[in-house]
Amino acid sequence: MQLNQIDPITLGDRLRVARESKQITQAVASEAINAARTTLVAIEKGQRKLKISELKKLADLYNCSVNSLLREEAIHVDLVPRFRKQMSSHANAGEKAASTMTQLAKAEVELENLLGVQRVKNYPPERPLLPGNVERQAEQDALELRQWLGLSQSPIHDIVSILEFDLGVRLYIKKMDSSISGLFAYEDALGACILLNGNHPRDRRNLTAAHELGHLVSTRRVPEVLFDDDPQTSKEEKYANAFAKAFLMPSRALINKFKEITSGATQFTRRHVIILSHTFCVSREATVRQLEDLQVIKKGTWDWFTMNGGISNEQALEVLGELAINNRDQGVSEKPTTYRLNSLICQAWQQELLSEGQLVKLLDIDHHELRDILDNHDLDGSDADDAPSLFD
């Protein structure tokens, strides 16, 4: 019945995506159903009706269920092919990361549909790159976005929440190969998606998130993988880098804070760097480099610190005290998802819409990771019965 009801073009597109995601050729797939390759092409274009026996064979070949291909709410998107041109180096790591982002985005859409939740998108206006100085354009666009979000010159302590809740971006944090900092993709069915490397410290993830936000503002339909060893000399990358620094560390705010904490001092010390870095929630190196670019301090200041022992986390702990201790997310992220997706997971589980086994399969995580999400969510069963209802 489901096979007769589904649009052949929709089913064909889902079959194509499922095949490509497993890197199976049309020749292999057509052989599996004892048909010519031209027949498979016609099926994927919706020009030839599929038999149920053929559908079952293809589902087995693609390692997916028949139901997942037929159900109305299924989202069939594979972001990997979109990234392949950007992944000439570290191809395997890049493909794995793109596949992870696809899995998490599809899982989030499935949970939204299951719970009847409609995601609100509030993307800023797109600002195509213009001739001239793209870094100056980026700084202006970053300041305009700050004003649009009502942030003024205030430091941004939680860029993840801004991206997720204020803008409606699908954002995920997952441990990845150390060569990758982040990924950005825009797809009509999903919207804007960002994946950050959970192996990186929070201050570094913040800068990566702001970098990918720059791509959403300027070149949102071009997928991007941010590799650590890339020269980043293109106009798009120069724009994204300048946007990230201006968005997290507005020039006037950074200079004013610099003057405040160095008042009366004759030298720029590690203590000053640690306080500035903590205030703007970015790495110490990024903070000092930005001050150098603004010509507030001498060029080569960060290199001097590096050559003279650097600035350690132990020194930061001495300077910040409890402020450093209470910063729970400063280290690597042990959670595979972020606030919004965590909430959807827990709601689906609490309402018994999905079992733990189904959630593990949907999210492609292990039982330990899922149990950590459920245990750390504010859904204590002993309090839930007495909690105020959201409805009259």
C-alpha positions as CSV (number, residue, x, y, z in Angstrom):
1,M,0.0,0.0,0.0
2,Q,2.8,2.4,0.9
3,L,4.6,1.6,-2.3
4,N,1.5,2.5,-4.3
5,Q,1.0,5.8,-2.4
6,I,4.5,7.2,-2.6
7,D,5.4,9.5,-5.5
8,P,7.8,7.5,-7.8
9,I,10.1,10.6,-8.3
10,T,10.4,10.9,-4.5
11,L,11.1,7.2,-4.1
12,G,13.6,7.2,-6.9
13,D,15.5,10.1,-5.3
14,R,15.5,8.4,-2.0
15,L,16.9,5.2,-3.6
16,R,19.6,7.3,-5.4
17,V,20.7,9.0,-2.1
18,A,20.7,5.6,-0.3
19,R,22.9,4.1,-3.0
20,E,25.3,7.0,-3.2
21,S,25.7,7.1,0.5
22,K,27.0,3.5,0.4
23,Q,29.1,4.3,-2.6
24,I,27.4,1.6,-4.7
25,T,27.4,1.9,-8.4
26,Q,24.4,1.8,-10.6
27,A,25.8,-1.4,-12.3
28,V,26.0,-3.2,-8.9
29,A,22.5,-2.1,-7.9
30,S,20.9,-3.1,-11.2
31,E,22.6,-6.5,-11.0
32,A,21.0,-7.0,-7.6
33,I,17.5,-6.7,-9.1
34,N,18.4,-8.5,-12.3
35,A,17.8,-5.5,-14.5
36,A,19.8,-3.4,-16.9
37,R,21.5,-0.3,-15.7
38,T,19.2,1.8,-17.8
39,T,16.3,0.3,-15.9
40,L,17.8,1.4,-12.6
41,V,18.4,4.9,-14.0
42,A,14.7,5.1,-14.9
43,I,13.7,3.9,-11.4
44,E,15.9,6.6,-9.8
45,K,14.3,9.2,-12.0
46,G,10.8,8.0,-11.2
47,Q,10.1,7.0,-14.8
48,R,9.7,3.3,-14.1
49,K,7.5,1.8,-11.4
50,L,9.4,-0.3,-8.8
51,K,8.2,-3.8,-7.8
52,I,8.1,-4.6,-4.1
53,S,10.5,-7.5,-4.6
54,E,13.0,-5.1,-6.2
55,L,12.5,-2.6,-3.4
56,K,13.4,-5.2,-0.8
57,K,16.5,-6.3,-2.6
58,L,17.7,-2.7,-2.9
59,A,17.0,-2.0,0.7
60,D,19.1,-5.0,1.7
61,L,21.9,-3.9,-0.6
62,Y,21.8,-0.3,0.8
63,N,21.6,-1.6,4.4
64,C,18.4,0.3,5.2
65,S,14.8,-0.7,5.9
66,V,11.9,-0.7,3.4
67,N,10.0,1.4,5.8
68,S,12.7,4.1,6.0
69,L,12.4,4.5,2.2
70,L,8.6,4.6,2.1
71,R,7.5,6.5,5.2
72,E,6.2,10.0,4.5
73,E,8.3,11.9,7.1
74,A,11.6,10.4,6.1
75,I,14.3,12.9,5.1
76,H,16.7,11.5,2.5
77,V,19.7,13.7,2.3
78,D,23.4,12.8,1.9
79,L,25.8,15.7,2.3
80,V,29.0,13.7,1.5
81,P,29.0,14.3,-2.3
82,R,28.6,18.0,-1.8
83,F,31.9,18.1,0.2
84,R,34.0,15.9,-2.1
85,K,35.5,18.8,-4.0
86,Q,36.6,20.4,-0.7
87,M,38.2,17.2,0.6
88,S,41.2,16.7,-1.7
89,S,43.3,16.3,1.5
90,H,42.2,14.2,4.4
91,A,39.4,12.7,2.2
92,N,38.5,9.8,4.5
93,A,38.3,12.0,7.6
94,G,36.2,14.6,5.7
95,E,33.8,12.0,4.3
96,K,33.3,10.5,7.7
97,A,32.6,13.9,9.2
98,A,30.1,14.8,6.5
99,S,28.4,11.5,7.0
100,T,28.2,12.2,10.7
101,M,26.6,15.6,10.1
102,T,24.1,14.0,7.7
103,Q,23.2,11.3,10.2
104,L,22.6,13.8,13.1
105,A,20.7,16.3,10.9
106,K,18.4,13.5,9.6
107,A,17.9,12.2,13.2
108,E,17.0,15.7,14.4
109,V,14.4,16.1,11.6
110,E,12.9,12.6,12.4
111,L,12.6,13.6,16.1
112,E,11.0,17.0,15.2
113,N,8.4,15.2,13.0
114,L,7.8,12.6,15.6
115,L,7.2,15.2,18.3
116,G,5.3,17.6,16.1
117,V,8.0,20.3,16.6
118,Q,8.4,22.9,13.9
119,R,11.9,24.4,13.6
120,V,11.9,28.2,13.3
121,K,14.6,29.5,10.9
122,N,15.8,33.1,11.5
123,Y,18.8,33.4,9.2
124,P,20.4,36.8,8.6
125,P,20.2,38.3,5.1
126,E,22.7,36.8,2.7
127,R,25.6,39.2,2.0
128,P,27.4,38.1,-1.3
129,L,31.0,39.0,-1.5
130,L,31.7,42.2,-3.3
131,P,34.8,43.5,-5.2
132,G,37.4,45.1,-2.9
133,N,38.6,44.4,0.6
134,V,36.6,41.3,1.8
135,E,38.0,41.5,5.3
136,R,36.5,45.0,5.7
137,Q,33.2,43.7,4.4
138,A,33.3,40.9,6.9
139,E,33.9,43.2,9.8
140,Q,31.0,45.4,8.8
141,D,28.7,42.4,8.3
142,A,29.7,41.0,11.7
143,L,28.8,44.2,13.4
144,E,25.5,44.5,11.6
145,L,24.6,40.9,12.6
146,R,25.5,41.8,16.2
147,Q,23.1,44.7,16.1
148,W,20.4,42.6,14.4
149,L,20.7,40.0,17.2
150,G,20.7,42.8,19.9
151,L,24.2,41.9,21.1
152,S,25.7,45.4,20.8
153,Q,29.4,45.2,21.9
154,S,28.8,42.6,24.6
155,P,31.0,39.5,24.7
156,I,29.4,36.3,23.5
157,H,29.6,33.6,26.1
158,D,27.5,31.0,24.4
159,I,27.6,31.1,20.6
160,V,26.0,27.6,20.4
161,S,22.8,28.9,21.9
162,I,22.8,31.9,19.5
163,L,23.2,29.7,16.5
164,E,20.7,27.1,17.7
165,F,17.9,29.1,19.3
166,D,18.3,32.7,17.9
167,L,19.1,31.7,14.3
168,G,17.7,28.2,14.0
169,V,20.9,26.6,12.7
170,R,21.3,22.9,13.1
171,L,24.5,22.6,15.1
172,Y,26.3,19.5,16.4
173,I,29.4,18.7,18.3
174,K,31.1,15.4,17.7
175,K,34.6,14.2,18.2
176,M,36.4,14.0,14.8
177,D,39.8,13.6,13.3
178,S,42.0,16.4,14.7
179,S,42.7,17.7,11.2
180,I,39.1,19.0,10.9
181,S,37.8,22.0,12.9
182,G,34.3,22.2,11.5
183,L,31.9,21.7,8.6
184,F,29.2,23.9,7.1
185,A,26.4,23.0,4.7
186,Y,23.1,24.4,3.6
187,E,20.4,22.1,2.2
188,D,16.9,23.1,1.4
189,A,15.3,20.2,3.3
190,L,17.6,20.7,6.3
191,G,18.5,24.3,6.3
192,A,21.9,25.5,7.7
193,C,24.0,22.8,9.4
194,I,27.3,23.2,11.3
195,L,29.4,20.4,12.8
196,L,32.2,21.3,15.3
197,N,35.0,19.0,16.5
198,G,34.4,17.9,20.1
199,N,38.1,17.1,20.5
200,H,38.9,20.8,20.4
201,P,38.6,23.1,23.4
202,R,35.6,25.2,23.8
203,D,37.3,28.5,23.0
204,R,38.6,27.1,19.7
205,R,35.2,25.6,18.9
206,N,33.7,29.1,19.4
207,L,36.0,30.6,16.8
208,T,35.2,27.7,14.4
209,A,31.4,28.3,15.0
210,A,31.8,32.0,14.2
211,H,33.9,31.1,11.1
212,E,31.1,28.8,9.8
213,L,28.5,31.5,10.6
214,G,30.5,33.8,8.3
215,H,29.8,31.2,5.5
216,L,26.1,31.3,6.3
217,V,26.1,35.0,5.9
218,S,28.2,35.2,2.7
219,T,28.2,31.9,0.8
220,R,25.6,29.7,2.4
221,R,25.0,27.5,-0.6
222,V,28.7,26.5,-0.9
223,P,29.6,23.6,1.5
224,E,32.8,24.1,3.5
225,V,35.2,21.9,5.5
226,L,37.6,23.8,7.7
227,F,40.9,21.9,7.8
228,D,43.7,22.9,10.2
229,D,46.4,22.8,7.6
230,D,44.6,24.7,4.8
231,P,46.3,28.0,3.8
232,Q,42.9,29.7,3.8
233,T,43.9,32.2,1.1
234,S,40.6,32.3,-0.9
235,K,38.3,35.3,-0.6
236,E,35.7,33.1,1.0
237,E,38.1,32.0,3.7
238,K,39.5,35.4,4.3
239,Y,36.0,36.7,4.8
240,A,35.0,33.9,7.2
241,N,38.2,34.4,9.3
242,A,37.7,38.1,9.5
243,F,34.0,37.7,10.2
244,A,34.7,35.3,13.1
245,K,37.2,37.6,14.8
246,A,35.0,40.7,14.4
247,F,31.8,38.8,15.6
248,L,33.5,37.4,18.8
249,M,35.9,40.3,19.4
250,P,34.5,43.6,18.2
251,S,37.4,46.1,17.8
252,R,36.0,48.7,20.1
253,A,35.0,46.3,22.9
254,L,38.3,44.5,22.7
255,I,40.3,47.7,22.8
256,N,38.3,49.1,25.7
257,K,38.7,45.9,27.7
258,F,42.5,45.9,26.9
259,K,42.8,49.5,28.3
260,E,40.8,48.6,31.3
261,I,42.9,45.6,32.4
262,T,46.2,47.1,31.5
263,S,45.6,50.5,33.2
264,G,48.7,51.4,35.1
265,A,50.7,48.5,33.8
266,T,54.0,49.0,31.9
267,Q,54.1,45.5,30.3
268,F,51.6,43.2,28.6
269,T,51.6,40.1,30.7
270,R,50.2,36.6,30.7
271,R,47.6,37.6,33.2
272,H,46.3,40.2,30.8
273,V,46.1,37.7,28.0
274,I,44.3,35.2,30.2
275,I,41.7,37.7,31.4
276,L,41.0,39.0,27.8
277,S,40.7,35.4,26.4
278,H,38.3,34.4,29.2
279,T,36.2,37.6,28.7
280,F,35.7,37.0,25.0
281,C,35.6,33.2,25.1
282,V,38.3,32.7,22.5
283,S,41.7,31.2,22.5
284,R,44.7,33.1,24.0
285,E,46.4,33.0,20.6
286,A,43.4,34.4,18.7
287,T,43.1,37.2,21.3
288,V,46.7,38.3,21.0
289,R,46.7,38.0,17.2
290,Q,43.6,40.2,17.0
291,L,45.3,42.8,19.3
292,E,48.3,42.7,17.0
293,D,46.1,43.2,13.9
294,L,44.5,46.2,15.6
295,Q,48.0,47.6,16.3
296,V,47.2,47.8,20.0
297,I,50.3,45.7,20.7
298,K,53.5,45.0,18.8
299,K,53.6,42.4,16.0
300,G,55.2,39.3,17.2
301,T,53.9,39.5,20.8
302,W,52.3,36.0,20.6
303,D,55.5,34.6,19.2
304,W,57.3,36.1,22.1
305,F,55.0,34.3,24.6
306,T,55.4,31.1,22.6
307,M,59.2,31.2,22.7
308,N,59.2,32.0,26.4
309,G,57.2,29.1,27.8
310,G,53.8,29.9,26.4
311,I,50.7,30.4,28.6
312,S,49.5,27.2,30.3
313,N,46.1,26.1,31.6
314,E,47.7,26.0,35.1
315,Q,48.5,29.7,34.9
316,A,45.0,30.4,33.7
317,L,43.6,28.5,36.7
318,E,45.8,30.6,39.0
319,V,44.5,33.8,37.5
320,L,40.8,32.9,37.1
321,G,40.3,30.7,40.1
322,E,36.7,29.5,40.3
323,L,35.9,31.2,37.0
324,A,38.1,28.6,35.3
325,I,36.9,25.7,37.5
326,N,33.2,26.5,36.7
327,N,33.8,26.6,33.0
328,R,32.7,23.0,32.5
329,D,32.9,23.1,28.7
330,Q,36.4,24.5,28.3
331,G,37.9,21.1,27.6
332,V,36.8,18.5,25.0
333,S,33.1,17.8,24.6
334,E,32.0,14.4,25.7
335,K,28.5,14.9,24.4
336,P,27.7,14.0,20.8
337,T,24.8,16.5,20.6
338,T,23.9,20.0,21.7
339,Y,21.1,21.6,23.8
340,R,18.3,21.4,21.4
341,L,18.9,17.9,20.0
342,N,19.4,16.7,23.6
343,S,16.0,18.0,24.5
344,L,14.3,16.3,21.5
345,I,16.0,13.0,22.4
346,C,14.9,13.1,26.0
347,Q,11.3,14.2,25.1
348,A,11.0,11.3,22.6
349,W,12.3,8.9,25.2
350,Q,10.2,10.2,28.1
351,Q,7.0,10.1,26.0
352,E,7.9,6.5,25.0
353,L,7.8,7.4,21.3
354,L,11.2,5.7,20.8
355,S,13.1,3.1,22.8
356,E,16.8,3.4,23.8
357,G,17.6,0.9,21.0
358,Q,15.8,3.0,18.4
359,L,17.5,6.2,19.5
360,V,20.9,4.6,19.4
361,K,20.3,3.5,15.9
362,L,18.7,6.8,14.8
363,L,21.6,8.9,16.2
364,D,24.4,6.3,15.4
365,I,25.8,6.5,18.9
366,D,26.5,3.8,21.5
367,H,24.3,3.1,24.5
368,H,26.8,4.7,26.9
369,E,26.5,8.0,25.0
370,L,22.7,7.9,24.9
371,R,22.5,7.0,28.6
372,D,24.8,10.0,29.4
373,I,22.4,12.3,27.5
374,L,19.3,10.9,29.3
375,D,21.0,10.9,32.7
376,N,22.2,14.5,32.5
377,H,19.0,16.0,31.2
378,D,16.8,17.8,33.7
379,L,14.1,15.1,33.5
380,D,14.3,13.5,36.9
381,G,11.4,11.1,37.2
382,S,10.9,11.8,40.9
383,D,10.1,15.5,40.1
384,A,8.3,15.1,36.8
385,D,5.0,14.0,38.2
386,D,4.8,17.1,40.4
387,A,6.2,19.5,37.9
388,P,3.8,22.2,36.6
389,S,2.0,21.4,33.3
390,L,2.7,23.4,30.2
391,F,-1.0,23.1,29.3
392,D,-4.2,24.3,31.0
